[in-house]
Amino acid sequence: MSAISGPTYSPGMAAHSYRALLTRHVLSWAAVAAAARLPVAMAPLAFVFLVRERPGGYVLGAELAAVYVVGEVIGAALLGARLRPDRARRHLAGGLGAGAAAFAGLGLLPDAPDLLLGAFALVAGAAPGASPGGLRTLLTEHVDPGLVTKALSAEATLTYAVWAAAPAAAGALAFGVAPSAPLLLAAGLMALSAAGLWMLPPGWRSDPADRAGVPMLRTLAAAWPVYVSGAAAMSLLALAELVLPALLEQRHLAVGWSGPLLAGYALASAAGSLLYGLRSWPGRLGTQSLVLLLAVAACVTAAGAVPLLGAIAAALSLAGLLQAGLQVTRALGLRAVLPQSALAAGYSMMYSVVGAGYAASASLSGVVLGVATPSTAILAGVLLTLVLTAAAAAGELRLARAAEYARAER
């Protein structure tokens, strides 16, 4: 039954605690996932540090980061949909290995022509594209069903912790060792994650018959409201990350505060992920997602409107706390809408779409910043988020009505 149309969803209804996740499988998965995700989190900043001393280095670094994100979007959409449950480990290892080689190419050839660096960045983003969805499925399909929500919450906590640590790690290595050091570390970690997959199950059980003969792409397309709401959430994260330095400068505050503020955002998100899995929350998943999206949008708007550093910090911390629950509801929403055989592809498609949402918000913010103030850019980004939120809410309402009609027909 779809969580959009079914009874009130209660993620904390299982009596399990987080201690039940402390198994060899989950701990091994956490090590592999952290090694696979830290390179992704470090990559954009590492590209800038790699080429910043070249003529036009900052522009080239931003272009390499953009190419990398495009590679992620393409790789997640194309490779995730082709992930075979019975051969998942080999598929994921091949992608992570190719990504490691591309990161190594960037680190070992920092003076290579721009086009070659761009090709390496594209492959580094695209080749491991199936790993976010595949790793999430390897986690959730091998834990007790009553622990799935807590497993997703713990996964979100790990992700936010990695994202909080990545900028500091990239900066310390680039300035303390060498500009290429973050990318060489990324290559090593990604290679370790590929090897570490052999500590995990080779795949998961899946029966394509649960799609009733519907092609995979059509099955994935049915979940479009969940993807759109995920893109809306990521567009808010893009606003917080990209406009914050300019906003602080507009408010006559030290730009150096942007790092601690974003670290606070990430840590609040990590705490929020654990909090979401601790108890039951009222309402269906679609309703929870809508409320959380609007609340995060309100927090980001407040951060753009208030002139005080403490108020900006409080607004961003609250936004991070709420954003974490939003991420978990979207993962659970996919589980409710898609059949089991399409889950890995659905997770990968979500990763692709939210990457596109980040890029769209970043582009819009850059355009608006060229002609208006940072606070106006934040308002424009929030407006984009609200448009996406309205589209997702309308789509989920349509799905709910279709499900009710199908039940009536039976």
Disulfide bonds with the S-S distance in Angstrom:
none
